[in-house]
Amino acid sequence: MNPLSGAPFVWISLVKIVVVFSGLLSLIAFWTWVERRGAGWIQNRLGPNRVGPEGLFQPVADGLKNFVKEETLPPFSDRFLFILAPMMAFTPALITFAVVPFASPLPTPWGLMGSAIADLPVGFLYILAIASLGVYGVVLAGWSSNNKYSLLGGLRGSAQLISYEVAMGLSAVAVLVLAGNITMNEIVAKQQQSLWFVLPLGVAFFTFLIASFAETNRLPFDLPEAEAELIAGYHTEYSAMKFSMFYIAEYSNMVTASGLMVTLFFGGWDIPFTAWDNTPPWTVLKFLATFGAFWAKVLFFLFAYVWVRWTLPRFRFDQLMDLGWKVLLPVALAYVMVVAVGVWALEAAGVPFGVPYALALTGMSLVLGGVLLWGLDHNRVIGGSASRQRARWRAEAARERGAA
């Protein structure tokens, strides 16, 4: 079956835009409830449970409250930039998801419909370009408010987002080197032919994961809105729907980052341990099954954001910058070169792309990951208990020698 073309392509694309973005906004609203209930579960309390069954209507109540709440405008702010900033944060966060394929192609009477709103041949470059615009919303919000706390939050946000974008982009370059393509559907297809890239590119995945927490301003990297230091950071002066747009942007970025991790490292819409979903003929059943597989993986990472938020303490800002520039950036850059050499060596040896090819890179990644953890740990986590036990043994031996 041929892909869509002509008038059906146009109006089906419009329908996809409405359905996908409406679904994303619904998921974002629902996930605010999940996060609050998850926080209650982790902290041994109830969470929202008054509005509707189990508090399920709490997002509806919050949305209604923000719609009818009074809009405030600081008297000495830059009015135009103050209103523009939430839009600059909200819009890039929402449209970044447009190139992520979330299911197998769906057959229609007019042709084969891809799941992504726009299956661009430069899909990954589009994501990097659009996602980088989100920093303008944070900076403009801090600058236009004419508030010192907001300005500090905006400066922190710009430094943080720019720092970790570099590490995130470099970690994803390893995926592009292995896949040999920057089209999202082709990256998924390459993983279907071999192994999910989280195995051969494990170091790149963990670098991307850490950078995604910083890029979404989530704990332990939420320094731009640290309430103990900056009241509420860059959005201190905002209220009502303008305030809500910053939170919608944060949750949209979480969904997009989770979708990217699934697509780049966990096979996208691929169902594990079966090849049934990978090849034509494409059917409605395959579309629904792969749709469920993709979103199950995304929900796993979304829950990881909740789990980490209520588990780890916040970094200091100097620790945040040190991790980004002194650890993640050199690691990501070195790993790209190592992967490039590994791919070149396998191709020079005549190893065809497939499972053995991926297993060879998996072994290399395991060795490099072990060396990296050993080098970065400095006996604080992995060797901490052992080093403390050895210190106790030495102290006891010294006391016994002294007593003798």
Long-range contacts (C-beta under 8 A, 24 or more apart in sequence): 1-107, 1-111, 1-112, 1-282, 2-111, 2-112, 3-111, 3-112, 3-113, 3-114, 4-108, 4-110, 4-111, 4-112, 4-113, 5-111, 8-108, 8-110, 8-111, 9-111, 12-108, 12-110, 12-113, 13-117, 13-118, 16-113, 16-117, 17-117, 20-97, 20-98, 20-117, 21-94, 24-94, 24-97, 24-252, 24-255, 25-248, 27-255, 28-248, 28-251, 28-252, 28-255, 29-59, 29-60, 29-63, 30-59, 31-251, 31-254, 31-255, 31-302, 32-58, 32-59, 32-62, 32-247, 32-251, 33-58, 33-59, 34-302, 34-303, 34-306, 35-306, 35-309, 38-303, 38-306, 38-307, 38-310, 39-306, 39-309, 39-310, 42-307, 42-310, 42-311, 43-310, 63-244, 66-240, 66-241, 66-243, 66-244, 67-240, 67-241, 69-239, 69-240, 69-241, 70-239, 70-240, 71-239, 71-240, 71-241, 71-242, 72-237, 72-238, 72-239, 72-240, 74-145, 74-146, 74-147, 74-237, 76-146, 77-144, 77-145, 77-146, 77-237, 78-143, 78-144, 78-146, 80-144, 81-140, 81-143, 81-144, 82-141, 82-144, 82-145, 82-237, 83-242, 84-140, 84-144, 85-136, 85-137, 85-138, 85-140, 85-141, 85-144, 86-137, 86-141, 86-238, 86-242, 86-243, 86-245, 86-246, 86-249, 87-137, 87-245, 88-133, 88-134, 88-136, 88-137, 88-140, 89-134, 89-136, 89-137, 89-138, 89-141, 89-245, 89-246, 89-249, 90-137, 90-245, 90-246, 90-248, 90-249, 90-252, 92-130, 92-131, 92-133, 92-134, 92-137, 93-131, 93-134, 93-248, 93-249, 93-250, 93-252, 93-253, 93-256, 94-248, 94-249, 94-252, 95-130, 96-127, 96-130, 96-131, 96-252, 96-253, 96-256, 97-252, 97-255, 97-256, 97-259, 98-126, 99-123, 99-124, 99-126, 99-127, 99-184, 100-127, 100-184, 100-256, 100-259, 100-260, 100-263, 101-184, 101-185, 101-188, 101-263, 101-268, 101-269, 102-259, 102-268, 102-269, 102-291, 102-294, 102-295, 103-269, 103-287, 103-288, 103-290, 103-291, 103-294, 104-269, 104-277, 104-282, 104-286, 104-287, 104-290, 105-282, 105-287, 106-282, 106-284, 106-287, 107-281, 107-282, 107-283, 107-284, 112-282, 114-185, 115-269, 115-287, 115-291, 116-184, 116-185, 119-183, 119-184, 119-185, 120-183, 121-182, 121-183, 122-182, 122-183, 123-182, 123-183, 123-184, 123-185, 124-172, 124-176, 124-182, 124-183, 124-184, 124-187, 125-182, 127-256, 127-260, 128-165, 128-169, 128-172, 131-165, 131-215, 131-253, 131-256, 132-161, 132-165, 134-161, 134-249, 134-253, 135-161, 135-162, 137-246, 137-249, 138-224, 138-234, 139-234, 141-234, 141-235, 141-238, 141-246, 142-233, 142-234, 145-234, 145-236, 145-237, 145-238, 147-236, 147-237, 149-230, 149-231, 149-232, 149-233, 149-236, 150-230, 150-233, 150-234, 150-235, 150-236, 150-237, 152-230, 152-233, 153-224, 153-225, 153-226, 153-230, 153-232, 153-233, 153-234, 153-235, 153-236, 154-224, 154-233, 154-234, 156-223, 156-224, 156-230, 156-233, 156-317, 157-217, 157-224, 157-233, 157-234, 159-321, 160-214, 160-217, 160-221, 160-223, 160-224, 160-320, 160-324, 161-214, 161-215, 163-214, 163-320, 163-321, 163-324, 163-325, 163-329, 164-211, 164-214, 164-215, 164-221, 164-324, 164-328, 165-211, 165-215, 166-324, 166-329, 167-207, 167-210, 167-211, 167-324, 167-328, 167-329, 167-332, 168-207, 168-208, 168-211, 168-212, 168-215, 170-207, 170-329, 170-332, 170-333, 170-336, 171-204, 171-205, 171-207, 171-208, 171-211, 171-328, 171-332, 171-335, 172-204, 172-208, 172-264, 173-332, 173-336, 174-201, 174-204, 174-332, 174-335, 174-336, 174-339, 175-201, 175-204, 175-264, 175-265, 177-336, 177-339, 177-340, 177-343, 178-339, 178-343, 178-361, 184-263, 184-268, 187-263, 187-264, 187-268, 188-263, 188-267, 188-268, 188-269, 188-270, 189-278, 190-353, 191-267, 191-268, 191-270, 192-267, 192-270, 192-275, 192-278, 193-353, 193-354, 194-353, 194-354, 194-355, 194-357, 194-358, 195-355, 195-358, 195-359, 195-362, 196-265, 196-266, 196-267, 196-270, 196-272, 197-264, 197-265, 197-266, 198-265, 198-266, 199-358, 199-362, 199-365, 200-358, 200-359, 200-361, 200-362, 200-364, 200-365, 201-265, 201-339, 201-361, 201-365, 202-362, 202-365, 202-366, 202-369, 203-331, 203-335, 203-365, 203-368, 203-369, 203-372, 204-265, 204-332, 204-335, 204-339, 205-261, 205-265, 206-369, 207-328, 207-331, 207-332, 207-335, 208-260, 208-261, 208-264, 208-265, 209-261, 210-323, 210-328, 211-324, 211-328, 212-257, 212-260, 212-261, 213-305, 213-308, 214-320, 214-324, 215-253, 215-257, 216-250, 216-253, 216-254, 216-257, 216-305, 217-250, 217-253, 218-250, 218-254, 218-305, 218-308, 218-309, 219-308, 219-309, 219-310, 219-312, 219-314, 220-308, 220-312, 220-313, 220-314, 220-315, 221-314, 221-315, 221-320, 222-314, 223-314, 223-315, 223-317, 223-320, 226-314, 254-302, 254-305, 255-298, 255-302, 257-301, 258-297, 258-298, 258-301, 258-302, 258-305, 259-294, 259-298, 261-301, 262-294, 262-297, 262-298, 262-301, 266-297, 268-294, 269-293, 269-294, 327-376, 331-372, 335-368, 338-364, 338-368
